[in-house]
Amino acid sequence: MVCTECNDAPSNGNCGLSRTYNSKDNDYFSEINRANHRLVDDLCRDFCQQARDNVETVAQFIKGNFSRPLDKYEAIINFYVPALWYAKPASSGQGEIKRALFGQREINGIMRSYGTDITVVAHEFCHGLIKSPPKNPLAESFCDIFAVLVRNYHRDNPYYWNNPHNWLWDVGENFQEGTGSLRRLDTLLSLRFTDAGSVYGQIDWNTAKNYHELSLIHSHAFYRLMTIHNTVINGQPLFNGEFALKLFGAVLEDISTLDRFPKSFSESRRVFEEKAQVLLRASPHTNHQLDAISQAFIDVGIE
């Protein structure tokens, strides 16, 4: 079902304006700038509501955890093309707007918007938080990591957040036929690209054919530093969700301008290690934790 009308959500005073629109009009800028917006019909309302709720959740997450939250959020869902676009700024007299467009695809016979998956919403709005060159594997990795943080932060049981060994590492879950995900950071599996393997050894960052595939190498380093190398001491995880969020936020703050965005995975590793040194100064396990971070990058070939 493709809806042709749009869904305008009310302003949320806690996190600025958050809207979702539902349109198959290629001239989407004129579509979203119309003065009057009507609710979509009942057949599509649940999907629009789910996507709007995801936008609100991501907006609140950004506002609560990052020093430079986006002022406004707008998402266009069910855009009638089989692709997605990253968030982009739009001028506004009332402040900066970050806008994300979500395509749709047929999943098991049903047309579904990518906006109904919170990891996809988080990933695309992350592009609005960082300024990076287009089609950049490192930017894609940062946004996949951000999506994983958002998803696990909002799981029902707080125990999951405190123990990364129990995190879910899928981005775009169930957005392939069957039950596959777009990308899995734990196994380096990408169903979108046939040349992406399920283990690191099958992905060569010197010969990989696209930036999404390349991004998995850097993303897997983050997965490993959170879960693999001696990451339990006295029965407790070496790193928890709070540390992951602080570390990622510090790195994001450092790279959020074009002139500071890392030019390589190795440069990103340096930023992660520098920020971790500051955050872990008071930790009784500082050396062990820093070694684990370094080893995680080394494991995937990021020297």
Sequence and secondary structure as in RCSB ss.txt:
>XXXX:A:sequence
MVCTECNDAPSNGNCGLSRTYNSKDNDYFSEINRANHRLVDDLCRDFCQQARDNVETVAQFIKGNFSRPLDKYEA
IINFYVPALWYAKPASSGQGEIKRALFGQREINGIMRSYGTDITVVAHEFCHGLIKSPPKNPLAESFCDIFAVLV
RNYHRDNPYYWNNPHNWLWDVGENFQEGTGSLRRLDTLLSLRFTDAGSVYGQIDWNTAKNYHELSLIHSHAFYRL
MTIHNTVINGQPLFNGEFALKLFGAVLEDISTLDRFPKSFSESRRVFEEKAQVLLRASPHTNHQLDAISQAFIDV
GIE
>XXXX:A:secstr
    S      BTTTB EEEEE   S HHHHHT S      HHHHHHHHHHHHHHHHHHHHHHHH SS  SEEEE
EEEESSSS EEEEEE  TTS EEEEEEEEEEETTEEEEGGGSHHHHHHHHHHHHS   SS HHHHHHHHHHHHHH
HHHTSS HHHHH GGG   EEEET SSTT EEEETTTTEESS TT  SSGGG  TTT SSHHHHHHHHHHHHHHH
HHTTT EETTEESS HHHHHHHHHHHHHHH SGGGS SSHHHHHHHHHHHHHHHTTT TTHHHHHHHHHHHHHHT
T  
